[in-house]
Amino acid sequence: MPQSGSFAVTLALHNRLWVCAVAGRSGLPRNTAVIAQQLINGLMLGSIYALVAAAFALTIGMLNFLNFSIPGLFMISGVVSYGLLRAGFHWTVAFGLTLAVTAVLSLVIERFTYRWLRLSSHHIPLVSSLGFLILFENSAIVGLGSDAARYPTPFKASDLHIEGLLIGVPQLLSLGVALITVLAISVTLKWTKLGRSVRSIAENPRTAETLGVDVNKTVASIYLMTGILAAVSGILFALNYMQVSWNMGEEVAAKGLSAMVLGGMGNLWGAVIGGFIVGLIEIFSIAYVSSDAVNAVVYGALLAILVWSPSGLLGKRVSTVERM
């Protein structure tokens, strides 16, 4: 995945393998089986985009801050888990340690992007988070090299066959873990003391601090959540596509950011819905248009939806007359 277009090529190759596998053995009509398999693949990819979009939505919705370090954390989680698996760690230990490393890095980023610089101009923390992204990517190049490395998946020969359709364990994990993770964060934000503190900071940080909210601790919790979302999505991506590289987060982050805007700026569940929509559009455009044109189709569809609903699918609707 070193080049910008190679992610689409990777998706296209995976799609062909899965579709060829189901075309001849499914009890469903061939066209129906192919479409069903594409739906499965699209939901799997969309779940990864949904997690990344939710990570962006947290910092934008709660802190009004675009955290550019998220694709770096996404990449770091894939690379760290790759190194631990190659070193012989069981996947439960490898993934647990990866989440811990990413959590620590998230807190470091919070310390030097938001807390240290929150009294400066808004663009300064943004540039600082971009600096962390560049630092992470260049560190990965030093440790991993510039070429993509094959990921040692711990799940072998574990595909499920339902009506001739193939559903891999990583695919099920992607969908299930994405929904459970976002649900857990959503419940935390809505029903806990931490959630009330987060919402008060989103309204007005100075007023929240006056009312006794520990702003630094609460913001650190938000960064911790975004780090977990990025880490989980990075691991799931590596498991599904069986490769990691220094810039694996860039293309996924662009689609995740687009999904977040599509769902509604700062809306957590809107980001999830947007992620699934972007994943489905991408998979079907690869299957029925071209892997070379996939980005044109995805971003063209995104633009068309935003023309219809500028504030996103779950944002406030504005009529065409009002816009004009």
Contacts in CASP RR format, 6 or more apart in sequence:
PFRMAT RR
TARGET T0000
AUTHOR 0000-0000-0000
METHOD contacts of the structure
MODEL  1
MPQSGSFAVTLALHNRLWVCAVAGRSGLPRNTAVIAQQLINGLMLGSIYA
LVAAAFALTIGMLNFLNFSIPGLFMISGVVSYGLLRAGFHWTVAFGLTLA
VTAVLSLVIERFTYRWLRLSSHHIPLVSSLGFLILFENSAIVGLGSDAAR
YPTPFKASDLHIEGLLIGVPQLLSLGVALITVLAISVTLKWTKLGRSVRS
IAENPRTAETLGVDVNKTVASIYLMTGILAAVSGILFALNYMQVSWNMGE
EVAAKGLSAMVLGGMGNLWGAVIGGFIVGLIEIFSIAYVSSDAVNAVVYG
ALLAILVWSPSGLLGKRVSTVERM
1 7 0 8 1.000
1 10 0 8 1.000
1 148 0 8 1.000
1 243 0 8 1.000
1 245 0 8 1.000
1 247 0 8 1.000
1 248 0 8 1.000
1 251 0 8 1.000
2 146 0 8 1.000
2 147 0 8 1.000
2 148 0 8 1.000
2 245 0 8 1.000
2 246 0 8 1.000
2 247 0 8 1.000
4 250 0 8 1.000
4 251 0 8 1.000
5 251 0 8 1.000
5 295 0 8 1.000
7 251 0 8 1.000
7 252 0 8 1.000
8 282 0 8 1.000
8 286 0 8 1.000
8 291 0 8 1.000
8 292 0 8 1.000
8 294 0 8 1.000
8 295 0 8 1.000
9 291 0 8 1.000
10 241 0 8 1.000
10 243 0 8 1.000
11 45 0 8 1.000
11 282 0 8 1.000
11 283 0 8 1.000
11 286 0 8 1.000
11 291 0 8 1.000
11 294 0 8 1.000
12 286 0 8 1.000
12 291 0 8 1.000
14 41 0 8 1.000
14 240 0 8 1.000
14 241 0 8 1.000
15 38 0 8 1.000
15 41 0 8 1.000
15 283 0 8 1.000
15 286 0 8 1.000
15 287 0 8 1.000
18 37 0 8 1.000
18 41 0 8 1.000
18 166 0 8 1.000
19 34 0 8 1.000
19 37 0 8 1.000
19 38 0 8 1.000
19 287 0 8 1.000
21 166 0 8 1.000
22 33 0 8 1.000
22 34 0 8 1.000
22 36 0 8 1.000
22 37 0 8 1.000
22 164 0 8 1.000
22 165 0 8 1.000
22 166 0 8 1.000
23 30 0 8 1.000
23 33 0 8 1.000
23 34 0 8 1.000
24 30 0 8 1.000
24 33 0 8 1.000
25 164 0 8 1.000
26 33 0 8 1.000
26 36 0 8 1.000
26 163 0 8 1.000
26 164 0 8 1.000
26 165 0 8 1.000
27 33 0 8 1.000
27 163 0 8 1.000
27 164 0 8 1.000
28 36 0 8 1.000
28 163 0 8 1.000
28 164 0 8 1.000
28 165 0 8 1.000
33 163 0 8 1.000
33 164 0 8 1.000
33 165 0 8 1.000
34 287 0 8 1.000
36 163 0 8 1.000
36 165 0 8 1.000
37 165 0 8 1.000
37 166 0 8 1.000
38 283 0 8 1.000
38 284 0 8 1.000
38 287 0 8 1.000
39 280 0 8 1.000
40 165 0 8 1.000
40 166 0 8 1.000
40 167 0 8 1.000
40 171 0 8 1.000
41 171 0 8 1.000
41 283 0 8 1.000
42 276 0 8 1.000
42 279 0 8 1.000
42 280 0 8 1.000
42 282 0 8 1.000
42 283 0 8 1.000
42 284 0 8 1.000
43 175 0 8 1.000
43 276 0 8 1.000
43 279 0 8 1.000
43 280 0 8 1.000
44 170 0 8 1.000
44 171 0 8 1.000
44 174 0 8 1.000
44 175 0 8 1.000
44 240 0 8 1.000
45 240 0 8 1.000
45 279 0 8 1.000
45 282 0 8 1.000
45 283 0 8 1.000
46 178 0 8 1.000
46 259 0 8 1.000
46 275 0 8 1.000
46 276 0 8 1.000
46 278 0 8 1.000
46 279 0 8 1.000
46 280 0 8 1.000
47 174 0 8 1.000
47 175 0 8 1.000
47 176 0 8 1.000
47 177 0 8 1.000
47 178 0 8 1.000
47 179 0 8 1.000
47 236 0 8 1.000
47 275 0 8 1.000
47 276 0 8 1.000
48 174 0 8 1.000
48 178 0 8 1.000
48 233 0 8 1.000
48 234 0 8 1.000
48 236 0 8 1.000
48 237 0 8 1.000
48 240 0 8 1.000
48 252 0 8 1.000
49 252 0 8 1.000
49 255 0 8 1.000
49 256 0 8 1.000
49 259 0 8 1.000
49 274 0 8 1.000
49 275 0 8 1.000
49 276 0 8 1.000
49 278 0 8 1.000
49 279 0 8 1.000
50 178 0 8 1.000
50 182 0 8 1.000
50 259 0 8 1.000
50 271 0 8 1.000
50 272 0 8 1.000
50 273 0 8 1.000
50 274 0 8 1.000
50 275 0 8 1.000
50 276 0 8 1.000
51 178 0 8 1.000
51 181 0 8 1.000
51 182 0 8 1.000
51 229 0 8 1.000
51 230 0 8 1.000
51 232 0 8 1.000
51 233 0 8 1.000
51 236 0 8 1.000
52 70 0 8 1.000
52 71 0 8 1.000
52 74 0 8 1.000
52 229 0 8 1.000
52 230 0 8 1.000
52 233 0 8 1.000
52 252 0 8 1.000
52 253 0 8 1.000
52 255 0 8 1.000
52 256 0 8 1.000
52 257 0 8 1.000
52 259 0 8 1.000
53 256 0 8 1.000
53 257 0 8 1.000
53 259 0 8 1.000
53 260 0 8 1.000
53 263 0 8 1.000
53 270 0 8 1.000
53 271 0 8 1.000
53 272 0 8 1.000
53 274 0 8 1.000
53 275 0 8 1.000
54 182 0 8 1.000
54 185 0 8 1.000
54 229 0 8 1.000
54 260 0 8 1.000
54 268 0 8 1.000
54 271 0 8 1.000
54 272 0 8 1.000
55 67 0 8 1.000
55 70 0 8 1.000
55 225 0 8 1.000
55 226 0 8 1.000
55 227 0 8 1.000
55 229 0 8 1.000
55 230 0 8 1.000
55 233 0 8 1.000
56 66 0 8 1.000
56 67 0 8 1.000
56 70 0 8 1.000
56 226 0 8 1.000
56 256 0 8 1.000
56 257 0 8 1.000
56 260 0 8 1.000
56 266 0 8 1.000
56 271 0 8 1.000
57 260 0 8 1.000
57 265 0 8 1.000
57 266 0 8 1.000
57 267 0 8 1.000
57 268 0 8 1.000
57 270 0 8 1.000
57 271 0 8 1.000
58 185 0 8 1.000
58 222 0 8 1.000
58 225 0 8 1.000
58 226 0 8 1.000
58 229 0 8 1.000
58 266 0 8 1.000
58 268 0 8 1.000
59 65 0 8 1.000
59 66 0 8 1.000
59 67 0 8 1.000
59 70 0 8 1.000
59 222 0 8 1.000
59 223 0 8 1.000
59 226 0 8 1.000
60 66 0 8 1.000
60 260 0 8 1.000
60 265 0 8 1.000
60 266 0 8 1.000
61 202 0 8 1.000
61 265 0 8 1.000
61 266 0 8 1.000
62 198 0 8 1.000
62 199 0 8 1.000
62 201 0 8 1.000
62 202 0 8 1.000
62 222 0 8 1.000
63 114 0 8 1.000
63 201 0 8 1.000
63 202 0 8 1.000
63 219 0 8 1.000
63 222 0 8 1.000
64 122 0 8 1.000
64 202 0 8 1.000
65 114 0 8 1.000
65 122 0 8 1.000
65 125 0 8 1.000
65 126 0 8 1.000
66 126 0 8 1.000
66 129 0 8 1.000
67 109 0 8 1.000
67 113 0 8 1.000
67 129 0 8 1.000
67 223 0 8 1.000
67 226 0 8 1.000
68 126 0 8 1.000
68 129 0 8 1.000
68 130 0 8 1.000
68 131 0 8 1.000
68 132 0 8 1.000
68 133 0 8 1.000
69 109 0 8 1.000
69 113 0 8 1.000
69 129 0 8 1.000
69 130 0 8 1.000
69 131 0 8 1.000
69 132 0 8 1.000
69 133 0 8 1.000
69 136 0 8 1.000
70 226 0 8 1.000
70 227 0 8 1.000
70 230 0 8 1.000
70 253 0 8 1.000
71 133 0 8 1.000
71 230 0 8 1.000
71 249 0 8 1.000
71 250 0 8 1.000
71 252 0 8 1.000
71 253 0 8 1.000
72 132 0 8 1.000
72 133 0 8 1.000
72 136 0 8 1.000
72 137 0 8 1.000
72 230 0 8 1.000
72 249 0 8 1.000
72 253 0 8 1.000
73 102 0 8 1.000
73 105 0 8 1.000
73 106 0 8 1.000
73 109 0 8 1.000
73 136 0 8 1.000
73 226 0 8 1.000
73 227 0 8 1.000
73 230 0 8 1.000
73 231 0 8 1.000
74 230 0 8 1.000
74 231 0 8 1.000
74 233 0 8 1.000
74 234 0 8 1.000
74 237 0 8 1.000
74 248 0 8 1.000
74 249 0 8 1.000
74 252 0 8 1.000
74 253 0 8 1.000
75 136 0 8 1.000
75 137 0 8 1.000
75 140 0 8 1.000
75 234 0 8 1.000
75 244 0 8 1.000
75 245 0 8 1.000
75 246 0 8 1.000
75 247 0 8 1.000
75 248 0 8 1.000
75 249 0 8 1.000
76 101 0 8 1.000
76 102 0 8 1.000
76 105 0 8 1.000
76 136 0 8 1.000
76 140 0 8 1.000
76 231 0 8 1.000
77 98 0 8 1.000
77 99 0 8 1.000
77 101 0 8 1.000
77 102 0 8 1.000
77 230 0 8 1.000
77 231 0 8 1.000
77 232 0 8 1.000
77 233 0 8 1.000
77 234 0 8 1.000
77 235 0 8 1.000
78 98 0 8 1.000
78 151 0 8 1.000
78 234 0 8 1.000
78 235 0 8 1.000
78 237 0 8 1.000
78 238 0 8 1.000
78 244 0 8 1.000
78 248 0 8 1.000
79 140 0 8 1.000
79 144 0 8 1.000
79 244 0 8 1.000
79 246 0 8 1.000
80 97 0 8 1.000
80 98 0 8 1.000
80 101 0 8 1.000
80 102 0 8 1.000
81 94 0 8 1.000
81 95 0 8 1.000
81 98 0 8 1.000
81 235 0 8 1.000
81 238 0 8 1.000
82 144 0 8 1.000
82 149 0 8 1.000
82 151 0 8 1.000
82 152 0 8 1.000
82 238 0 8 1.000
82 244 0 8 1.000
83 94 0 8 1.000
84 93 0 8 1.000
84 94 0 8 1.000
84 97 0 8 1.000
84 98 0 8 1.000
85 91 0 8 1.000
85 94 0 8 1.000
85 151 0 8 1.000
85 152 0 8 1.000
85 154 0 8 1.000
86 152 0 8 1.000
88 94 0 8 1.000
89 97 0 8 1.000
90 154 0 8 1.000
91 154 0 8 1.000
95 235 0 8 1.000
98 231 0 8 1.000
98 235 0 8 1.000
99 228 0 8 1.000
99 231 0 8 1.000
99 232 0 8 1.000
102 227 0 8 1.000
102 228 0 8 1.000
102 230 0 8 1.000
102 231 0 8 1.000
103 224 0 8 1.000
103 227 0 8 1.000
103 228 0 8 1.000
103 231 0 8 1.000
105 136 0 8 1.000
105 227 0 8 1.000
106 223 0 8 1.000
106 224 0 8 1.000
106 226 0 8 1.000
106 227 0 8 1.000
106 228 0 8 1.000
106 230 0 8 1.000
107 220 0 8 1.000
107 223 0 8 1.000
107 224 0 8 1.000
109 129 0 8 1.000
109 132 0 8 1.000
109 223 0 8 1.000
110 219 0 8 1.000
110 220 0 8 1.000
110 223 0 8 1.000
110 224 0 8 1.000
112 128 0 8 1.000
112 132 0 8 1.000
113 125 0 8 1.000
113 128 0 8 1.000
113 129 0 8 1.000
113 132 0 8 1.000
114 125 0 8 1.000
114 219 0 8 1.000
114 223 0 8 1.000
115 216 0 8 1.000
115 219 0 8 1.000
115 220 0 8 1.000
117 124 0 8 1.000
117 125 0 8 1.000
117 128 0 8 1.000
118 125 0 8 1.000
137 246 0 8 1.000
137 247 0 8 1.000
138 246 0 8 1.000
140 245 0 8 1.000
140 246 0 8 1.000
141 246 0 8 1.000
144 244 0 8 1.000
144 245 0 8 1.000
144 246 0 8 1.000
145 246 0 8 1.000
146 245 0 8 1.000
146 246 0 8 1.000
147 245 0 8 1.000
148 243 0 8 1.000
148 244 0 8 1.000
148 245 0 8 1.000
148 248 0 8 1.000
149 243 0 8 1.000
149 244 0 8 1.000
149 245 0 8 1.000
150 242 0 8 1.000
150 243 0 8 1.000
151 238 0 8 1.000
151 239 0 8 1.000
151 241 0 8 1.000
151 242 0 8 1.000
151 243 0 8 1.000
151 244 0 8 1.000
153 170 0 8 1.000
153 239 0 8 1.000
153 242 0 8 1.000
155 168 0 8 1.000
155 169 0 8 1.000
155 170 0 8 1.000
155 239 0 8 1.000
158 168 0 8 1.000
158 169 0 8 1.000
159 166 0 8 1.000
159 167 0 8 1.000
159 168 0 8 1.000
159 169 0 8 1.000
160 166 0 8 1.000
160 167 0 8 1.000
160 168 0 8 1.000
160 169 0 8 1.000
160 172 0 8 1.000
161 167 0 8 1.000
170 236 0 8 1.000
170 239 0 8 1.000
170 240 0 8 1.000
171 240 0 8 1.000
173 236 0 8 1.000
173 239 0 8 1.000
174 236 0 8 1.000
174 239 0 8 1.000
174 240 0 8 1.000
177 232 0 8 1.000
177 236 0 8 1.000
178 232 0 8 1.000
178 233 0 8 1.000
178 236 0 8 1.000
178 272 0 8 1.000
179 272 0 8 1.000
181 228 0 8 1.000
181 229 0 8 1.000
181 232 0 8 1.000
182 229 0 8 1.000
182 268 0 8 1.000
182 269 0 8 1.000
182 272 0 8 1.000
185 225 0 8 1.000
185 229 0 8 1.000
185 268 0 8 1.000
186 268 0 8 1.000
186 269 0 8 1.000
188 194 0 8 1.000
188 195 0 8 1.000
188 225 0 8 1.000
189 195 0 8 1.000
189 198 0 8 1.000
189 199 0 8 1.000
189 268 0 8 1.000
194 218 0 8 1.000
194 221 0 8 1.000
197 208 0 8 1.000
197 213 0 8 1.000
197 214 0 8 1.000
197 218 0 8 1.000
198 218 0 8 1.000
198 221 0 8 1.000
198 222 0 8 1.000
200 207 0 8 1.000
200 208 0 8 1.000
200 211 0 8 1.000
200 213 0 8 1.000
201 208 0 8 1.000
201 213 0 8 1.000
201 215 0 8 1.000
201 218 0 8 1.000
201 219 0 8 1.000
205 215 0 8 1.000
208 215 0 8 1.000
208 218 0 8 1.000
209 215 0 8 1.000
233 252 0 8 1.000
234 248 0 8 1.000
234 249 0 8 1.000
234 252 0 8 1.000
237 248 0 8 1.000
237 252 0 8 1.000
238 244 0 8 1.000
238 248 0 8 1.000
255 275 0 8 1.000
255 278 0 8 1.000
255 279 0 8 1.000
255 282 0 8 1.000
255 298 0 8 1.000
256 271 0 8 1.000
256 275 0 8 1.000
256 278 0 8 1.000
258 278 0 8 1.000
258 298 0 8 1.000
258 299 0 8 1.000
258 302 0 8 1.000
259 271 0 8 1.000
259 274 0 8 1.000
259 275 0 8 1.000
259 277 0 8 1.000
259 278 0 8 1.000
260 266 0 8 1.000
260 270 0 8 1.000
260 271 0 8 1.000
260 274 0 8 1.000
261 302 0 8 1.000
261 306 0 8 1.000
261 312 0 8 1.000
262 270 0 8 1.000
262 273 0 8 1.000
262 274 0 8 1.000
262 275 0 8 1.000
262 277 0 8 1.000
262 278 0 8 1.000
262 302 0 8 1.000
262 305 0 8 1.000
262 306 0 8 1.000
262 312 0 8 1.000
262 313 0 8 1.000
263 270 0 8 1.000
263 271 0 8 1.000
263 273 0 8 1.000
263 274 0 8 1.000
263 312 0 8 1.000
263 313 0 8 1.000
263 314 0 8 1.000
263 315 0 8 1.000
264 270 0 8 1.000
264 271 0 8 1.000
264 311 0 8 1.000
264 312 0 8 1.000
264 313 0 8 1.000
264 314 0 8 1.000
264 315 0 8 1.000
265 311 0 8 1.000
265 312 0 8 1.000
265 315 0 8 1.000
267 314 0 8 1.000
267 315 0 8 1.000
269 314 0 8 1.000
270 312 0 8 1.000
270 313 0 8 1.000
270 314 0 8 1.000
273 313 0 8 1.000
273 314 0 8 1.000
274 313 0 8 1.000
277 313 0 8 1.000
278 298 0 8 1.000
278 302 0 8 1.000
281 297 0 8 1.000
281 298 0 8 1.000
281 301 0 8 1.000
282 294 0 8 1.000
282 297 0 8 1.000
282 298 0 8 1.000
285 293 0 8 1.000
285 294 0 8 1.000
285 297 0 8 1.000
285 298 0 8 1.000
286 294 0 8 1.000
289 297 0 8 1.000
305 312 0 8 1.000
305 313 0 8 1.000
306 312 0 8 1.000
309 315 0 8 1.000
309 317 0 8 1.000
310 318 0 8 1.000
310 323 0 8 1.000
311 317 0 8 1.000
311 318 0 8 1.000
END
